[in-house]
């Protein structure tokens, strides 16, 4: 058993995949998230960096979800 705040995807990740990913920290709907940009021009949520406990209950902000940000 591993008890950690770090995602299992990071702990057991393929090291080649991790070298190619550039993580960014963005604010999305008032919450700080760590995301990465994929080849489909979308952001994938890697983890929530917020101190607000309600952000962790928001289904839209869960790790692995895709978000689109229009500028």
C-alpha positions in Angstrom: 0.0 0.0 0.0 1.2 3.5 -0.9 -0.5 6.4 0.9 0.5 9.5 -0.9 -0.9 12.8 -2.1 0.9 12.2 -5.4 -1.2 10.6 -8.1 -0.6 6.9 -8.9 0.0 8.0 -12.5 3.0 9.9 -11.4 4.4 7.3 -9.1 4.1 4.4 -11.6 4.5 6.5 -14.8 6.5 5.7 -17.8 9.7 7.8 -17.5 9.8 8.4 -21.3 6.3 9.9 -21.2 7.2 12.2 -18.3 10.2 13.7 -20.1 7.9 14.9 -22.9 5.3 16.5 -20.8 5.5 20.2 -19.8 3.3 20.9 -16.8 1.7 24.3 -16.3 -0.1 25.9 -13.4 -3.2 27.8 -14.4 -6.3 29.3 -12.7 -9.5 27.7 -14.0 -12.8 29.0 -12.6 -11.0 30.4 -9.6 -9.0 27.2 -8.8 -5.3 26.6 -9.2 -4.6 23.5 -11.3 -1.5 21.7 -12.6 -2.2 20.8 -16.2 -0.5 19.7 -19.4 -1.3 20.4 -23.0 -2.0 17.4 -25.2 -1.8 16.9 -29.0 -5.5 17.6 -29.4 -5.0 21.2 -28.2 -6.7 20.7 -24.9 -5.5 20.8 -21.3 -5.6 17.7 -19.2 -5.8 18.2 -15.4 -2.9 16.5 -13.6 -3.7 17.7 -10.1 -5.5 20.3 -8.0 -3.3 22.7 -6.2 -6.1 24.6 -4.4 -6.5 25.0 -0.7 -10.2 25.1 -0.9 -11.7 21.7 0.0 -14.7 22.3 -2.2 -12.5 22.3 -5.3 -11.7 18.6 -4.6 -15.4 17.8 -4.6 -16.0 19.5 -8.0 -16.4 16.8 -10.6 -15.2 19.2 -13.4 -11.8 19.7 -11.7 -10.9 16.1 -11.1 -7.5 14.8 -12.4 -7.7 13.3 -15.9 -10.5 15.6 -17.1 -10.1 17.6 -20.2 -10.6 21.4 -20.2 -10.6 23.9 -23.1 -9.4 27.4 -22.5 -10.2 30.0 -25.1 -8.2 33.2 -25.1 
